[in-house]
Amino acid sequence: MSTLPQGVGISAPIQYVDRPTNTFIIDWSSRQIAGTSTGLSAMRQAIEIILANERFRWQIYSSNFGVELEELVGEDFSYIQSELPRRIEEAFSVDNRILSVDNYEFRREAKGAMRVTFDVQTVYGTVQEEVVISD
């Protein structure tokens, strides 16, 4: 006599289904929730939040979340240019909706600041983003 129903057991196939996630969209000027969204607008906000949080700083996030930018402050321009793409791609590697990051453009600004723009290819489309590293 079998204790499990027919078709259930170790050999039963498992199907993974990606479900769309509704994301609360933040209105940064009023600091309030402006509604919910999916798709590219939700992805844009997820990218902004990943880039706005320094990795290992906040206990609310896992050690896989965020980006490591603070250590780059004060470093040589050529070192930042070589290191920053790796750190950004590593920060985005935890989100399987992000496919790639490319088209990096590095610009020096006043008082030792550097502005870096890049394109983030997602399953919903492309998002252009920027990071500013300054003293």
C-alpha positions, -999 to +999 in steps of 0.1 A: +000+000+000+014+034-010+015+063+014+019+090-013-007+098-040+001+087-075+026+109-094+041+123-063+076+113-052+113+119-058+110+114-095+081+139-100+092+168-122+094+203-106+082+233-126+095+267-117+073+296-126+084+332-126+056+354-114+054+391-119+061+410-087+042+441-079+066+467-065+057+497-044+069+527-063+084+554-041+079+591-049+114+603-037+104+640-035+075+634-011+090+602+004+057+584+001+044+554-017+030+565-051+014+532-060+025+499-074+041+489-107+057+460-126+080+459-155+106+485-164+095+512-139+098+487-110+131+475-124+144+511-126+136+515-089+153+482-080+184+493-098+184+527-080+180+510-046+208+485-052+232+514-062+221+536-032+229+510-006+265+503+004+270+466+008+275+451+043+263+484+059+227+477+068+216+446+087+182+446+071+198+435+038+216+403+032+254+404+026+247+399-011+227+431-015+242+465-024+273+478-041+308+485-027+316+521-037+329+538-006+363+521-008+368+538-043+367+573-029+401+590-032+415+563-054+433+570-087+411+576-118+425+546-137+419+522-107+383+533-104+379+529-142+391+493-140+374+483-107+340+500-109+324+479-137+332+447-118+317+460-086+285+472-103+281+439-122+287+420-089+260+441-072+235+433-100+243+396-101+218+388-074+189+399-095+181+375-123+161+401-142+193+420-150+210+405-181+241+427-185+257+461-179+276+479-206+284+513-223+304+527-193+313+563-197+337+579-171+338+617-167+359+637-143+341+665-126+352+694-103+369+687-070+380+652-077+345+638-084+338+612-111+305+606-129+300+572-145+270+565-167+261+530-180+233+510-195+216+482-176+200+456-199+170+439-181+144+415-192+120+445-195+143+468-215+173+491-210+178+515-181+204+542-182+219+548-148+248+568-132+270+567-102+290+597-088+321+590-067+333+621-049+356+629-020 
